Amino acid sequence: MKNAKELIDYATKAPSGHNSQPWKFTIEENTIAIHPDFSCALPVVDPDYRELFISLGCAAQNICIAAAHFAYQCHWQIKQNPQGGHTIVTTFNENHSIAKERLFAFIDKRQTNRSTYTGKSVDNKIVAELQTIADDNHIGIYAFQNGEAHFQTLKAAILEGNAIQMNDAEFKKELLAWIRFNQREVNKLQNGLTY
């Protein structure tokens, strides 16, 4: 398949816990298979692999969004492996009339921002655009203003969850293993968290 490596590059820009990138890819004719890479699992924070499998789904979705850009129609299915476990198989058919995905431009722009919160609210135009994109893709999105009851409930739950995790020595040990402290580590490992 002509654009397989580019499609995989877009897949690897999907979010994953601690940016662990828990996937492996195999290419055959008109398919790309996405396999879980359990060597990148997070046994403390994700003991049931829930987040790992969500990440695989995000990688598959990125592939399908990017496929339209390269004039491919993409279908995916979850298949049982002969060795046990599951694989996501994405299949491609050339289709020059397929509509381009509106989300494609955002794959390269996706980021996690760990900067200090400035207190500035997200602009209403941005919230409206996110809502439009969500509606177009049958996704629910909820925005809460600082000070609203729902916002306060979420804030309290997040602060409590953070406190629980940061008081867990095993959580901190696992987190530390995924932090990349310099550019050499970033270049060598191509995964993990940078600050």
C-alpha positions as a LaTeX table, in Angstrom:
\begin{tabular}{lrrr}
\hline
Residue & $x$ (\AA) & $y$ (\AA) & $z$ (\AA) \\
\hline
Met1 & 0.00 & 0.00 & 0.00 \\
Lys2 & 1.49 & 3.28 & $-1.19$ \\
Asn3 & 0.74 & 5.54 & 1.84 \\
Ala4 & 0.97 & 2.97 & 4.64 \\
Lys5 & 3.93 & 4.58 & 6.42 \\
Glu6 & 2.29 & 8.02 & 6.35 \\
Leu7 & $-0.95$ & 6.56 & 7.71 \\
Ile8 & 0.96 & 4.86 & 10.53 \\
Asp9 & 2.70 & 8.16 & 11.29 \\
Tyr10 & $-0.73$ & 9.75 & 11.77 \\
Ala11 & $-1.82$ & 6.79 & 13.90 \\
Thr12 & 1.11 & 7.30 & 16.28 \\
Lys13 & $-0.06$ & 10.84 & 16.98 \\
Ala14 & $-3.06$ & 9.43 & 18.83 \\
Pro15 & $-3.20$ & 10.03 & 22.57 \\
Ser16 & $-2.03$ & 7.33 & 24.98 \\
Gly17 & $-1.50$ & 7.20 & 28.73 \\
His18 & 1.90 & 8.73 & 29.63 \\
Asn19 & 2.44 & 8.87 & 25.83 \\
Ser20 & 3.41 & 5.20 & 26.11 \\
Gln21 & 2.39 & 4.52 & 22.47 \\
Pro22 & 1.22 & 0.95 & 23.23 \\
Trp23 & 0.88 & $-0.27$ & 19.65 \\
Lys24 & 2.64 & $-2.20$ & 16.93 \\
Phe25 & 1.68 & $-2.17$ & 13.26 \\
Thr26 & 1.85 & $-4.71$ & 10.47 \\
Ile27 & 1.22 & $-3.89$ & 6.81 \\
Glu28 & $-0.21$ & $-6.32$ & 4.26 \\
Glu29 & $-1.47$ & $-5.37$ & 0.79 \\
Asn30 & $-4.44$ & $-3.08$ & 1.54 \\
Thr31 & $-4.50$ & $-3.47$ & 5.34 \\
Ile32 & $-2.76$ & $-2.09$ & 8.38 \\
Ala33 & $-3.19$ & $-4.11$ & 11.57 \\
Ile34 & $-2.83$ & $-2.43$ & 14.95 \\
His35 & $-1.66$ & $-4.76$ & 17.71 \\
Pro36 & $-1.47$ & $-3.98$ & 21.43 \\
Asp37 & 2.10 & $-3.71$ & 22.70 \\
Phe38 & 1.81 & $-4.87$ & 26.30 \\
Ser39 & 5.46 & $-4.00$ & 26.95 \\
Cys40 & 4.20 & $-0.39$ & 26.98 \\
Ala41 & 1.30 & $-1.12$ & 29.35 \\
Leu42 & 0.79 & 0.89 & 32.53 \\
Pro43 & $-0.03$ & $-1.79$ & 35.12 \\
Val44 & $-0.43$ & 0.62 & 38.04 \\
Val45 & $-2.60$ & 3.29 & 36.48 \\
Asp46 & $-4.32$ & 1.03 & 33.90 \\
Pro47 & $-4.36$ & $-2.53$ & 35.33 \\
Asp48 & $-7.27$ & $-3.67$ & 33.12 \\
Tyr49 & $-5.77$ & $-2.18$ & 29.91 \\
Arg50 & $-8.83$ & 0.03 & 29.44 \\
Glu51 & $-6.80$ & 3.13 & 28.49 \\
Leu52 & $-4.45$ & 1.03 & 26.34 \\
Phe53 & $-7.33$ & $-0.23$ & 24.22 \\
Ile54 & $-8.86$ & 3.26 & 24.01 \\
Ser55 & $-5.49$ & 4.40 & 22.63 \\
Leu56 & $-5.58$ & 1.65 & 19.99 \\
Gly57 & $-9.04$ & 2.84 & 18.97 \\
Cys58 & $-7.75$ & 6.41 & 18.72 \\
Ala59 & $-4.87$ & 5.22 & 16.53 \\
Ala60 & $-7.33$ & 3.39 & 14.26 \\
Gln61 & $-9.52$ & 6.49 & 14.04 \\
Asn62 & $-6.52$ & 8.65 & 13.13 \\
Ile63 & $-5.65$ & 6.19 & 10.35 \\
Cys64 & $-9.18$ & 6.36 & 8.96 \\
Ile65 & $-9.27$ & 10.17 & 9.14 \\
Ala66 & $-5.89$ & 10.39 & 7.36 \\
Ala67 & $-6.91$ & 7.75 & 4.80 \\
Ala68 & $-9.53$ & 10.09 & 3.31 \\
His69 & $-6.80$ & 12.70 & 2.80 \\
Phe70 & $-4.89$ & 10.15 & 0.68 \\
Ala71 & $-8.07$ & 9.17 & $-1.26$ \\
Tyr72 & $-8.74$ & 5.90 & 0.54 \\
Gln73 & $-11.95$ & 4.68 & 2.03 \\
Cys74 & $-11.16$ & 3.02 & 5.35 \\
His75 & $-13.02$ & 0.33 & 7.27 \\
Trp76 & $-11.87$ & $-1.26$ & 10.48 \\
Gln77 & $-12.79$ & $-4.32$ & 12.48 \\
Ile78 & $-11.58$ & $-6.03$ & 15.61 \\
Lys79 & $-10.28$ & $-9.55$ & 14.98 \\
Gln80 & $-9.29$ & $-12.36$ & 17.31 \\
Asn81 & $-5.61$ & $-13.33$ & 17.08 \\
Pro82 & $-4.71$ & $-17.00$ & 16.64 \\
Gln83 & $-2.42$ & $-16.58$ & 19.69 \\
Gly84 & $-5.27$ & $-15.04$ & 21.71 \\
Gly85 & $-6.04$ & $-11.38$ & 22.18 \\
His86 & $-7.36$ & $-8.94$ & 19.63 \\
Thr87 & $-6.10$ & $-6.82$ & 16.75 \\
Ile88 & $-7.69$ & $-3.87$ & 14.96 \\
Val89 & $-7.48$ & $-4.39$ & 11.21 \\
Thr90 & $-7.96$ & $-1.34$ & 8.98 \\
Thr91 & $-8.73$ & $-2.06$ & 5.33 \\
Phe92 & $-8.36$ & 0.48 & 2.53 \\
Asn93 & $-9.93$ & 0.90 & $-0.90$ \\
Glu94 & $-8.88$ & 3.68 & $-3.23$ \\
Asn95 & $-11.70$ & 6.19 & $-3.65$ \\
His96 & $-10.90$ & 9.56 & $-5.23$ \\
Ser97 & $-14.41$ & 10.88 & $-4.61$ \\
Ile98 & $-14.33$ & 10.32 & $-0.84$ \\
Ala99 & $-14.96$ & 13.45 & 1.21 \\
Lys100 & $-11.95$ & 14.82 & 3.05 \\
Glu101 & $-12.18$ & 14.58 & 6.83 \\
Arg102 & $-12.51$ & 17.92 & 8.58 \\
Leu103 & $-10.50$ & 16.58 & 11.53 \\
Phe104 & $-7.42$ & 15.73 & 9.42 \\
Ala105 & $-5.76$ & 19.13 & 9.90 \\
Phe106 & $-6.06$ & 18.76 & 13.67 \\
Ile107 & $-4.12$ & 15.47 & 13.96 \\
Asp108 & $-0.79$ & 17.29 & 13.69 \\
Lys109 & $-1.99$ & 20.07 & 16.00 \\
Arg110 & $-3.17$ & 17.84 & 18.86 \\
Gln111 & $-1.23$ & 18.45 & 22.02 \\
Thr112 & $-1.41$ & 18.14 & 25.75 \\
Asn113 & $-0.79$ & 21.42 & 27.52 \\
Arg114 & 0.68 & 21.11 & 30.99 \\
Ser115 & 1.30 & 24.82 & 31.39 \\
Thr116 & 0.05 & 26.68 & 34.42 \\
Tyr117 & $-3.62$ & 27.57 & 34.02 \\
Thr118 & $-3.97$ & 31.29 & 33.35 \\
Gly119 & $-7.58$ & 31.56 & 34.51 \\
Lys120 & $-8.65$ & 32.75 & 31.06 \\
Ser121 & $-11.83$ & 31.12 & 29.75 \\
Val122 & $-11.82$ & 29.32 & 26.41 \\
Asp123 & $-13.18$ & 31.64 & 23.73 \\
Asn124 & $-16.85$ & 30.98 & 22.89 \\
Lys125 & $-15.97$ & 30.71 & 19.15 \\
Ile126 & $-13.59$ & 27.84 & 19.92 \\
Val127 & $-16.20$ & 26.07 & 22.06 \\
Ala128 & $-18.76$ & 26.51 & 19.23 \\
Glu129 & $-16.34$ & 25.10 & 16.64 \\
Leu130 & $-15.57$ & 22.11 & 18.87 \\
Gln131 & $-19.31$ & 21.54 & 19.29 \\
Thr132 & $-19.83$ & 21.65 & 15.50 \\
Ile133 & $-17.03$ & 19.14 & 14.90 \\
Ala134 & $-18.41$ & 16.91 & 17.65 \\
Asp135 & $-21.94$ & 17.07 & 16.22 \\
Asp136 & $-20.65$ & 16.27 & 12.71 \\
Asn137 & $-18.97$ & 13.15 & 14.11 \\
His138 & $-21.78$ & 12.04 & 16.46 \\
Ile139 & $-19.70$ & 12.81 & 19.54 \\
Gly140 & $-20.97$ & 14.33 & 22.77 \\
Ile141 & $-19.04$ & 17.29 & 24.14 \\
Tyr142 & $-19.77$ & 19.15 & 27.33 \\
Ala143 & $-18.32$ & 22.50 & 28.36 \\
Phe144 & $-18.70$ & 23.90 & 31.86 \\
Gln145 & $-17.95$ & 27.45 & 32.94 \\
Asn146 & $-15.70$ & 27.96 & 35.94 \\
Gly147 & $-17.96$ & 28.43 & 38.94 \\
Glu148 & $-20.90$ & 26.36 & 37.63 \\
Ala149 & $-22.06$ & 23.49 & 39.85 \\
His150 & $-20.92$ & 20.80 & 37.36 \\
Phe151 & $-17.53$ & 22.49 & 37.04 \\
Gln152 & $-17.09$ & 22.54 & 40.80 \\
Thr153 & $-18.07$ & 18.85 & 41.06 \\
Leu154 & $-15.55$ & 17.86 & 38.37 \\
Lys155 & $-12.85$ & 20.06 & 39.90 \\
Ala156 & $-13.31$ & 18.44 & 43.32 \\
Ala157 & $-13.19$ & 14.92 & 41.82 \\
Ile158 & $-10.05$ & 15.70 & 39.79 \\
Leu159 & $-8.26$ & 17.20 & 42.79 \\
Glu160 & $-9.20$ & 14.19 & 44.92 \\
Gly161 & $-8.05$ & 11.76 & 42.21 \\
Asn162 & $-4.75$ & 13.61 & 41.80 \\
Ala163 & $-4.16$ & 13.52 & 45.55 \\
Ile164 & $-4.86$ & 9.77 & 45.70 \\
Gln165 & $-2.45$ & 9.08 & 42.82 \\
Met166 & 0.32 & 11.32 & 44.12 \\
Asn167 & 0.14 & 9.58 & 47.50 \\
Asp168 & 0.66 & 6.19 & 45.81 \\
Ala169 & 4.38 & 5.30 & 45.65 \\
Glu170 & 3.81 & 2.75 & 42.84 \\
Phe171 & 1.95 & 5.33 & 40.75 \\
Lys172 & 4.79 & 7.82 & 41.15 \\
Lys173 & 7.37 & 5.16 & 40.27 \\
Glu174 & 5.48 & 4.23 & 37.08 \\
Leu175 & 5.01 & 7.89 & 36.14 \\
Leu176 & 8.70 & 8.63 & 36.68 \\
Ala177 & 9.65 & 5.76 & 34.35 \\
Trp178 & 7.79 & 7.50 & 31.51 \\
Ile179 & 9.18 & 11.01 & 32.00 \\
Arg180 & 11.81 & 12.02 & 29.45 \\
Phe181 & 14.19 & 14.47 & 31.09 \\
Asn182 & 16.21 & 15.62 & 28.09 \\
Gln183 & 16.18 & 15.75 & 24.30 \\
Arg184 & 18.53 & 12.75 & 24.06 \\
Glu185 & 15.94 & 10.56 & 25.84 \\
Val186 & 13.15 & 11.99 & 23.68 \\
Asn187 & 15.07 & 11.23 & 20.47 \\
Lys188 & 16.14 & 7.76 & 21.62 \\
Leu189 & 12.83 & 6.50 & 23.02 \\
Gln190 & 10.26 & 8.44 & 20.94 \\
Asn191 & 7.65 & 8.09 & 23.69 \\
Gly192 & 6.94 & 9.26 & 27.20 \\
Leu193 & 6.21 & 12.61 & 28.79 \\
Thr194 & 8.21 & 15.80 & 28.31 \\
Tyr195 & 7.81 & 19.03 & 30.22 \\
\hline
\end{tabular}
